[in-house]
Each structure stands twice: as C-alpha cells, then as structure tokens.
Amino acid sequence: ILSTICAVLSHTFGFSLILIYVTYLLLANIKNIRKYMNKGLFKRKQTIIFLLCVAVMLILGQVFFNLFSSAWGIKMNYFTEYTDYLKELLPVILYLGAVGILIMLKRDARTSLLLLLALIIPFYFVCFHVKMLAMRYLYFILPVIFIYFAYTVTYVSDTLAHALIRRGGKPAPASAEEPPPHSWTRSALLRSWLSPALTVIIVGLSLHGSGFGFLPQSNHYLETTAPQPDFKLAYNFINDNLKEGDIVIDTWPAVGSFYLSKAPDYWLAFDIAGTNSVYCIGEDNSHDRYTNIYCIKNTGDLEAAVNASPRGWLVIDDLAEYRLPQSTLKFIEDNMTYYEEGSSAIAAGTIKVYGWNNQSAVPEDM
C-alpha cells in the first residue's frame, strides 16, 4: 500500500496499479468467489488484501475516478507505433519475452497472471487513452518484458543443461571415499559451467541486436518523435555568416542558446507535443518558458518581426514544420531565402536555415 501511494504521488499513472490489483484478485480467485460469501469472509487473507486496496482507492477516490473518467474520454490508437518501436529497439528481448509469457503461464500461472496484467493494463491505456505519443511511456511496461525475457533465458539454459547432464552424466557416488567416475566429473562440469555459459550467449545476442548503447556514438537512435537533426551544422552556418544587428528566430531556442554565438531573439512557437499545450509564460503568454525568449505565436507576429529587422535568420526542423500552420510556412517560403549549405536532411531528421535581407544592397556572403 505504501509503495502504491508513493507511485501515485510520483506519477498519475501509478493509479493503474489499483486496477491491476483488483483485476488480479478477481481473476485469480474466480472459482472461489462463492466460498467467500460465508461467515469466514473477513478472515481470509485475500479478502483482507482486497479490502485494503479498496480502502486506498476510497482514500484517493476522487482523484482516481476523475483521472480514469477523463482518460476514458480520450480515444487514440498508437498501438502500431509503440509495437513497431519495441520491435526495432528490443527485438530479441521482445520475442523471447513473448515466449516467456507462455512458459510461465504453464509453469506458474498465478505469477504469470499478475505480471501479464501489469503488462496489458498500462500498455492498453498508453496506446488508446493517452493523447500524446511518447516512447518514454513504455517505461511502465519494460520491467515486465525484461522479467519474461529473463524467465525464458533461465528456462532454456537450465533445460539444455539438464538434458546434456542426463545424457552424459551419472549421479554422484554414495561414498565420499569412492573416486568419482569420469562421467560424473563431466556432469559436475556441465552443471557448473553450461548454464551460465548459455545465459551469457543468449544475453549477449540480445544486447547485440538491441537499442542499448555502451560506447559513445555521433548519432544515437532515440525514437520516432525525437527531433534529432544536425543542429550543429545549421547553427555553425549562422555563426559564420552572422552580422551585427542580425536577429535569429528559432524553433528550438534552448538548443540555439547552446550552439549560437548569441542567444536567439525569438521563439517561433509551436505545439511541441501536439496536445494543444501552451509553452509560453507571462501575463500574456509572451515568453518561452525555458529560455524567456519572446514568443512569435502566429504569422502576423512573424511578419512584424521580419519587417522590423533589416537582416535575420530562421532555423526550423521537421517537427516544427509539421506542427506550424500552413500560413506561417507559406510566409517563410515566399519571403525568405533558403540556404542549402546550412541545412541538412538525414534519416534522423531534417533542419532548414532561412535568411532575409530587407536592405537595398545584399552583402556577398548573405
């Protein structure tokens, strides 16, 4: 109960634990429901645990029911996106974990049922009742997948080890003075080394074909929704051509503040998560919450900023381009110059650099 309360206070998704508990208690004891309806009802430990869970749910009742009623009103379908991501990032672990579900259901049905509910219930809500697509939400189910995967590895290695021992070994001698036969020595060797060796091989294959990173790399695969174009190329191009008095409009001002020789002047604001969230703060939502840079919130604001500045630059990546309104993108295309040498289109993401010059004479390097 204390762990559940801590989970709820850490993240609202902790409430899903209550659904897991109640569903498990009902399914695991479905054959004994009638037996509980007698005088010894409140003496059974299952009933006591169930009532304690109900008590916690009542204590957190209003928040619990409000949360799930609001979540139930959201209808999404990200099942394909999440499963494709898991298959790309953790293929061996995912498939061996699926095998582990079947093995554990056969060998330890009650434990497997609890783990299976801990996998299905959170995954269902993440796929169908959470507005935002974010691969980090898979963290709620990854521990269960790892447990099933570990169960498969243990089962396979132990089964193979026992099979080989039965074929080539004999039981240990009854007397300690009797010298062990060669076959028993081989059996002991298999028992000592074969299972760990098989485990190392399987885990090694799993890590080799996974998204785990052990060494520094120039580019890491993050996720489908993570913006990871070549920011350094774009900002270095601007640094090389930046003149005194130039302004910079950026779709990622926090990143620009890191790379640029001067902080960006404006944030070309867009709905980063696609959930109609507002990322500008202040009395009139005028400044970016992360850098305190002035927000350009519509095409009119962008036009005013461009007309008020003789020269300037704009950096835009594919996520921002996807979220921004078409009127803003049309204004950029019609009134700014695209610089291919400062732009990049790679598999991880596209980034574009634009510039404008309202002066009569255009410098050679502009």
C-alpha positions in Angstrom: 0.0 0.0 0.0 2.8 2.4 0.9 4.6 1.6 -2.4 1.3 2.2 -4.3 0.8 5.6 -2.6 4.4 6.6 -3.4 3.9 5.5 -7.0 0.7 7.6 -7.3 2.4 10.6 -5.8 5.3 10.2 -8.2 3.2 9.9 -11.4 -0.5 9.8 -12.0 0.0 6.5 -13.9 0.6 4.9 -10.5 -3.2 4.7 -10.2 -3.1 1.9 -12.8 -1.7 -0.3 -10.0 -5.1 -0.3 -8.3 -6.7 -1.7 -11.5 -4.0 -4.4 -11.6 -4.6 -5.4 -8.0 -8.3 -5.6 -8.2 -8.4 -7.4 -11.6 -5.8 -9.9 -10.4 -7.7 -10.7 -7.1 -10.9 -11.3 -9.0 -9.4 -13.4 -11.8 -7.1 -15.4 -9.5 -10.0 -16.3 -7.2 -12.9 -16.5 -9.6 -13.6 -20.1 -8.7 -13.7 -19.3 -5.0 -16.0 -16.2 -5.2 -18.9 -18.2 -3.8 -16.8 -19.6 -1.0 -16.0 -16.1 0.2 -19.7 -15.4 0.8 -19.8 -17.1 4.2 -19.2 -16.3 7.8 -15.4 -16.6 7.4 -15.4 -13.9 4.7 -13.3 -11.3 6.7 -10.8 -13.9 8.0 -9.4 -14.8 4.6 -6.2 -13.0 3.6 -7.4 -12.5 0.1 -10.4 -10.6 1.3 -8.3 -8.5 3.7 -5.9 -7.6 0.9 -8.8 -6.7 -1.3 -10.5 -4.5 1.3 -7.2 -2.7 2.0 -6.9 -2.0 -1.8 -10.5 -0.7 -1.7 -9.7 1.5 1.3 -6.7 3.0 -0.6 -8.9 3.6 -3.6 -11.5 5.3 -1.5 -8.9 7.5 0.2 -7.7 8.5 -3.3 -11.2 8.1 -4.7 -12.0 11.5 -6.2 -8.6 11.8 -7.9 -8.8 8.1 -9.0 -12.2 8.3 -10.6 -11.7 11.7 -12.1 -8.4 10.6 -13.7 -9.8 7.5 -15.3 -13.0 9.1 -16.4 -11.0 11.8 -18.2 -8.6 9.2 -19.7 -11.6 7.1 -20.9 -12.9 10.1 -22.8 -9.6 10.2 -24.9 -9.7 7.9 -27.9 -6.4 7.3 -29.6 -4.6 4.4 -31.3 -0.9 4.3 -31.0 -0.6 0.5 -30.8 1.2 0.1 -34.1 3.7 2.9 -33.3 4.6 1.5 -29.9 4.9 -2.1 -31.1 7.0 -1.1 -34.1 9.3 0.8 -31.8 9.7 -2.1 -29.5 10.4 -4.5 -32.4 13.0 -2.1 -33.7 14.7 -1.3 -30.4 14.5 -4.6 -28.5 13.6 -7.3 -31.0 15.2 -10.3 -29.2 14.1 -9.3 -25.8 10.5 -8.7 -27.0 10.1 -12.0 -28.8 11.8 -14.1 -26.1 9.7 -12.2 -23.6 6.6 -13.3 -25.5 7.8 -16.9 -25.2 8.4 -16.3 -21.5 4.7 -15.5 -21.1 3.7 -18.9 -22.5 6.3 -20.8 -20.4 5.3 -19.0 -17.2 1.6 -19.4 -17.8 2.2 -23.2 -18.0 4.6 -23.5 -15.0 3.4 -20.7 -12.7 0.0 -19.5 -13.8 -0.8 -17.2 -10.9 2.5 -15.3 -11.0 2.3 -15.0 -14.8 -1.3 -13.7 -14.5 -0.1 -10.9 -12.2 2.7 -9.9 -14.5 0.5 -10.2 -17.6 -2.0 -7.8 -16.0 0.9 -5.4 -15.1 1.8 -5.5 -18.8 -1.6 -5.3 -20.5 -3.4 -2.7 -18.4 -0.8 0.1 -18.6 0.0 -0.7 -22.2 -3.7 -0.5 -23.1 -4.0 3.0 -21.6 -0.8 4.2 -23.2 -1.9 3.0 -26.6 -5.6 4.0 -26.6 -6.3 6.6 -23.8 -3.2 8.9 -23.6 -3.3 11.8 -26.1 0.4 12.2 -26.5 2.6 9.7 -28.4 5.8 9.4 -26.3 8.1 6.4 -26.3 9.1 7.1 -22.7 5.6 5.8 -21.6 6.9 2.3 -22.5 9.0 2.5 -19.3 5.9 1.4 -17.4 5.9 -2.0 -19.1 9.6 -2.6 -19.9 10.4 -4.1 -16.5 7.7 -6.8 -17.1 9.0 -7.5 -20.6 12.5 -7.9 -19.1 11.2 -10.3 -16.4 9.5 -12.5 -19.0 12.7 -12.4 -21.1 14.8 -13.4 -18.2 12.4 -16.3 -17.4 12.9 -17.6 -21.0 16.7 -17.3 -20.8 16.7 -19.2 -17.4 14.3 -21.9 -18.7 16.2 -22.5 -21.9 19.6 -22.6 -20.3 18.5 -24.9 -17.4 16.6 -27.2 -19.7 19.6 -27.7 -22.1 22.0 -28.1 -19.2 19.8 -30.8 -17.5 19.3 -32.6 -20.9 23.1 -32.8 -21.5 23.7 -33.9 -18.0 21.2 -36.7 -18.2 22.8 -37.9 -21.4 26.4 -37.9 -20.4 26.5 -37.9 -16.6 25.8 -40.1 -13.6 24.7 -39.2 -10.1 27.4 -38.5 -7.5 28.9 -41.5 -5.7 27.3 -42.6 -2.5 30.6 -42.8 -0.6 32.9 -39.9 -0.3 35.9 -42.3 -0.4 34.8 -43.7 -3.8 36.6 -41.8 -6.5 34.2 -40.1 -8.9 34.0 -41.7 -12.3 34.9 -39.7 -15.4 31.3 -39.3 -16.4 30.3 -37.8 -13.0 33.2 -35.3 -13.3 31.9 -34.3 -16.7 28.4 -34.0 -15.2 29.7 -31.7 -12.5 31.5 -29.6 -15.0 28.4 -29.2 -17.1 26.3 -28.3 -14.1 28.9 -25.7 -13.1 29.6 -24.0 -16.4 27.0 -24.9 -19.0 24.0 -22.9 -17.7 26.0 -19.7 -17.1 27.6 -20.1 -20.5 24.3 -20.4 -22.3 22.9 -17.5 -20.3 25.9 -15.3 -21.4 25.4 -16.3 -25.0 21.7 -15.6 -25.1 22.0 -12.3 -23.2 25.0 -11.3 -25.5 22.9 -11.9 -28.6 20.0 -10.0 -27.1 22.2 -7.0 -26.4 23.9 -7.1 -29.7 20.6 -6.8 -31.6 19.1 -4.1 -29.3 19.0 -0.4 -28.8 21.3 -0.5 -25.8 24.2 1.8 -26.1 27.6 1.1 -24.4 30.0 3.2 -26.4 29.8 6.9 -27.4 28.5 7.5 -30.9 28.0 10.5 -33.1 24.3 9.6 -33.6 22.1 7.5 -31.4 18.7 6.2 -32.4 16.3 7.7 -29.9 12.7 7.4 -31.1 10.4 8.3 -33.9 9.1 11.5 -32.2 12.5 12.8 -31.0 13.9 15.7 -33.0 17.5 14.9 -33.8 18.6 16.7 -37.0 22.1 18.1 -37.5 21.6 21.2 -35.3 25.3 21.8 -35.1 25.6 22.2 -38.9 22.8 24.7 -39.1 23.9 26.9 -36.1 27.6 26.9 -37.3 26.5 28.1 -40.6 24.6 31.0 -39.0 27.6 31.8 -36.7 29.9 32.0 -39.8 27.5 34.5 -41.5 26.1 36.4 -38.6 26.4 40.2 -38.8 26.0 42.8 -36.0 22.3 43.7 -35.7 21.1 40.4 -37.2 18.2 38.7 -35.4 17.7 35.0 -35.1 14.3 33.3 -35.0 14.5 29.7 -33.7 12.1 26.8 -33.3 14.3 25.4 -30.6 15.7 28.4 -28.7 17.1 26.2 -25.9 19.3 24.4 -28.4 20.1 27.6 -30.2 21.3 29.2 -27.0 23.8 26.3 -26.7 25.2 26.5 -30.2 24.9 30.1 -31.3 27.4 32.9 -30.5 24.4 34.9 -29.3 21.1 33.8 -27.9 18.1 33.6 -30.3 15.9 36.7 -30.3 12.6 35.0 -30.9 11.0 31.6 -30.5 8.8 30.6 -33.4 6.3 29.0 -31.1 4.5 25.7 -32.0 2.7 23.0 -30.2 5.7 20.7 -29.4 3.6 17.7 -28.1 0.6 18.2 -30.4 -1.7 18.3 -27.4 -2.7 22.0 -27.6 -0.3 22.8 -24.8 0.9 26.3 -24.2 4.7 26.7 -23.7 4.8 30.5 -23.3 4.6 32.2 -19.9 3.9 35.6 -18.6 0.8 37.7 -18.3 0.0 37.5 -22.0 2.0 34.3 -22.7 4.7 36.3 -24.3 7.9 34.4 -23.4 9.2 30.9 -23.8 9.1 29.0 -20.5 12.6 27.5 -21.0 14.7 30.5 -22.2 12.5 33.5 -21.5 12.8 34.4 -25.2 10.0 36.3 -26.8 7.3 34.1 -28.5 6.2 34.6 -32.0 2.7 32.9 -31.8 1.2 33.5 -35.3 2.0 34.5 -38.8 1.3 38.2 -38.1 3.8 38.3 -35.3 6.4 36.6 -37.6 5.8 39.1 -40.4 6.1 42.0 -37.9 9.4 40.7 -36.6 10.8 40.2 -40.1 9.7 43.7 -41.3 11.2 45.3 -38.2 14.6 43.8 -38.8 16.8 44.6 -41.8 18.6 41.2 -41.6 17.9 37.9 -39.9 17.9 34.2 -39.8 15.4 31.4 -39.1 16.1 27.8 -38.1 13.3 25.3 -38.5 13.3 21.5 -38.1 10.9 18.9 -39.5 8.9 18.6 -36.2 8.3 22.3 -36.1 7.5 22.4 -39.8 4.9 19.6 -39.2 3.3 21.5 -36.3 3.3 25.0 -37.6 0.3 26.4 -39.6 0.4 26.4 -43.4 0.1 30.2 -43.4 3.4 30.5 -41.4 5.2 28.1 -43.7 3.9 29.9 -46.8 5.2 33.3 -45.4 8.6 31.7 -44.8 8.8 30.3 -48.3 7.6 33.5 -50.0 9.7 36.0 -48.0 12.9 34.2 -47.0 15.9 32.7 -48.8 16.6 29.0 -48.2 20.3 28.1 -47.6 21.0 24.6 -48.6 24.6 24.7 -47.3 23.4 25.3 -43.8 20.6 22.8 -44.0 20.5 19.0 -43.6 18.2 16.2 -44.5 19.2 13.0 -42.8 17.3 9.9 -41.6 17.3 11.2 -38.0 15.6 14.5 -39.0 15.6 17.5 -41.3 16.7 21.0 -40.4 16.4 24.1 -42.6 18.1 27.5 -42.5 16.4 30.6 -44.0 17.5 34.2 -44.1 16.2 37.6 -45.2 17.6 40.9 -46.1 15.4 44.0 -46.2 18.3 46.3 -47.2 18.7 47.5 -50.8 22.1 46.1 -51.1 22.7 42.4 -50.3 26.1 41.5 -48.9 28.1 38.9 -50.9 28.1 36.4 -48.0 24.4 36.7 -47.5 
